[in-house]
């Protein structure tokens, strides 16, 4: 998950002007805009330190902690999950989604609260975020307990990192554009061992698999000509991982600020430059709810890695229409991966996030005007 936009407000002559599409609740936008009016600090230049920087950064207007994963039960049925905690100044939002591949079902839930003790919070010194009874909390040994409950089920996982934190961009500074507010600090842990349970009505499934963690914080602005992005978190069977995003401009093509990071099974990660990537999309799917048309198959080639992948959703309908929280309409779902590396067959799993196709992007704040 690589940035945020939506430009919920602009500051003109000292006054906040609400910019909204007709389907976004104006009361929520007023609250978010009110808490976002303070100036954004300059990018931090100091070295990031963990576990401290897994915690909240109160000087950043926008921040989120993002988990996705691929799970199986004892019968080898496959599932995907997403649990994301957002903070926009003092407002806290959360999304929880569950994909049942065998049943071809997708469910999601959302929360929205003002940050108050016991209701919604994010610790400053370590990873400990919560929204009502949804939470992600890191213990002293580095393990993370992730919990979320909705009408469709209750997820309870313990996550153990298989890799150290990966900094996306120089020193973890990820540029979305050339403007002073068009950046975020972006840290990933691209592979975790996951084990726990999923309760659905009277049944309890023991599940295990892998997970991915992203944490971003910053001003939350995108260039004015940005129309959304396509983000992929790919976990390959050889233990390597690829984060790749295409920032789309007005013409639908990748902007110069697209790119990613490759994490081998062992050893240091390396940046992926977009000029090294060949990217195509196909098989459009139209949402019956939003009317948005999303691509549903991608071919990605990274020349320097001799890597060519075909990514396809495990089911086409994994769209979230979050009118009760962030106002976002986006596609976020589990995908299967197959391809070649060095000419040899390879498979894997991925999560993809697609924004801007419904013209209602993720929450964020445009840069203040002087």
URVENHU-V880789 format. One record per pair of residues at least 12 apart in sequence whose ideal C-beta (glycine too) atoms are under 6 Angstrom apart, sorted by the first residue. I is the first residue (numbers start at 1). J is the second residue. D is the distance in Angstrom with one decimal. If there is no record, write none. Layout:
i=(I	I)
j=(J	J)
d=(D	D)
This chain:
i=(1	1	1	2	2	3	3	3	4	4	4	4	4	5	5	5	6	6	6	7	7	8	8	8	8	9	10	11	11	16	21	24	32	32	35	35	36	36	36	40	40	40	41	43	43	48	50	51	51	54	55	55	55	55	55	56	56	57	60	60	61	61	61	61	62	62	62	63	63	64	64	64	65	65	65	66	66	67	67	67	68	68	68	69	69	69	69	70	70	70	71	71	72	73	73	77	78	79	80	80	81	81	82	82	83	83	83	85	87	88	90	90	92	92	92	92	93	93	93	94	94	94	95	96	96	96	98	99	101	104	106	106	107	108	109	110	110	110	111	111	112	126	133	134	135	143	143	144	145	153	153	153	154	155	156	156	157	157	158	158	159	159	159	160	161	161	162	162	163	165	165	166	166	166	166	168	168	172	172	174	175	176	176	177	177	181	181	181	182	182	183	184	184	185	185	186	187	188	188	189	190	190	190	191	191	192	194	194	195	210	212	220	220	221	221	225	225	226	227	227	228	228	228	228	229	229	229	230	230	231	231	232	232	232	233	234	234	235	235	236	236	237	237	238	239	240	240	241	242	243	243	244	246	254	258	259	259	259	260	276	276	276	277	278	279	280	281	281	282	283	283	285	287	289	290	290	290	292	292	294	294	294	296	296	297	298	306	307	308	308	309	309	310	310	311	311	311	312	312	313	313	314	314	318	318	319	326	328	329	329	330	331	332	335	335	337)
j=(66	214	353	231	245	176	184	222	62	220	362	363	364	222	361	364	361	363	364	19	366	29	32	33	365	33	366	368	369	33	360	327	88	91	89	90	61	89	365	61	181	219	59	173	183	172	165	126	138	127	123	124	125	126	127	122	124	217	217	218	89	219	220	365	88	220	364	87	217	84	86	216	85	129	215	84	214	83	211	213	82	212	351	81	194	209	211	209	210	349	207	209	209	205	207	102	101	100	99	334	98	155	97	332	96	146	148	129	122	363	114	115	113	115	120	131	112	325	326	111	131	134	110	109	148	150	153	334	314	315	317	318	152	320	150	322	324	325	131	132	325	138	149	148	147	158	160	159	158	198	199	200	199	198	196	197	194	196	195	196	192	194	211	193	189	192	191	193	191	187	189	188	261	263	269	186	261	185	187	186	257	222	257	223	257	219	221	367	221	223	218	216	218	217	218	216	215	214	243	213	212	241	263	210	241	211	209	211	208	235	233	364	365	366	367	249	250	247	248	356	248	355	356	361	245	247	355	246	354	245	353	244	350	352	351	337	350	348	349	346	348	347	348	265	265	264	265	263	262	260	261	260	258	274	274	272	273	274	272	302	303	304	302	301	300	299	295	298	297	296	297	316	319	321	321	329	358	357	358	331	354	357	313	316	312	311	342	341	339	340	337	339	338	339	335	337	350	335	336	333	335	334	336	331	333	331	363	362	358	360	355	354	353	350	352	350)
d=(4.6	5.1	5.8	5.3	4.6	4.8	6.0	5.8	5.3	4.3	4.8	6.0	3.4	3.9	4.7	4.6	4.7	5.2	4.8	5.9	3.7	5.5	5.8	5.8	5.9	4.0	5.3	4.3	5.9	5.1	5.7	4.3	5.2	5.4	3.3	4.7	5.2	5.2	4.8	5.9	5.5	4.2	5.1	5.7	5.9	5.3	5.6	4.6	6.0	3.9	5.2	5.1	5.3	4.9	6.0	3.7	5.3	4.5	3.9	5.5	5.9	5.8	5.5	5.6	5.5	3.2	5.8	4.6	3.8	6.0	4.5	5.9	4.7	5.4	5.3	4.7	4.3	4.7	5.8	5.6	5.0	5.1	4.1	5.3	5.3	6.0	3.5	4.9	5.6	4.4	4.1	4.0	5.6	4.6	5.4	4.6	4.1	5.9	3.8	2.9	5.6	6.0	4.2	5.5	5.2	6.0	5.1	4.4	5.6	5.9	5.9	4.8	5.3	5.1	3.6	5.4	5.2	4.3	5.0	4.4	4.0	5.3	5.3	5.0	4.1	5.8	5.9	5.1	4.8	5.0	5.7	4.9	3.9	5.1	3.6	4.8	5.3	4.0	4.7	5.9	4.1	5.6	5.8	4.4	5.3	5.9	5.4	4.2	5.9	5.5	5.9	4.3	4.3	5.3	4.8	5.3	5.2	3.7	5.8	5.7	4.4	5.4	5.4	4.7	5.2	5.4	4.4	5.9	5.1	5.3	5.5	4.6	5.9	5.6	4.7	4.1	5.0	5.3	5.6	3.9	5.4	5.3	5.6	3.5	5.8	3.8	4.1	4.1	5.3	5.7	5.6	4.5	3.6	5.3	5.7	4.9	4.9	5.2	5.9	4.4	5.5	3.8	5.2	6.0	5.6	4.1	5.2	4.5	4.4	5.7	4.6	3.7	5.0	5.6	5.0	5.3	4.9	5.9	4.9	4.8	5.4	4.3	1.7	5.9	5.3	5.0	5.7	4.6	5.5	4.3	4.3	4.9	5.5	5.3	4.8	5.9	4.3	5.4	5.5	5.7	3.9	5.3	5.4	5.9	3.0	5.1	5.3	4.4	5.4	4.9	4.9	3.6	4.8	5.6	4.2	5.7	5.8	5.1	4.1	5.9	5.3	5.1	5.7	4.1	5.7	4.8	3.7	5.1	4.9	4.4	4.0	4.3	5.0	5.6	6.0	5.0	4.4	4.3	3.8	4.9	5.3	5.2	5.6	5.4	5.0	4.7	5.0	4.9	4.9	5.4	5.6	3.8	5.7	5.6	5.0	5.4	5.4	5.9	5.7	5.4	5.1	4.8	6.0	6.0	2.8	4.9	4.5	4.9	3.7	4.4	4.7	4.1	4.9	4.4	5.4	5.1)
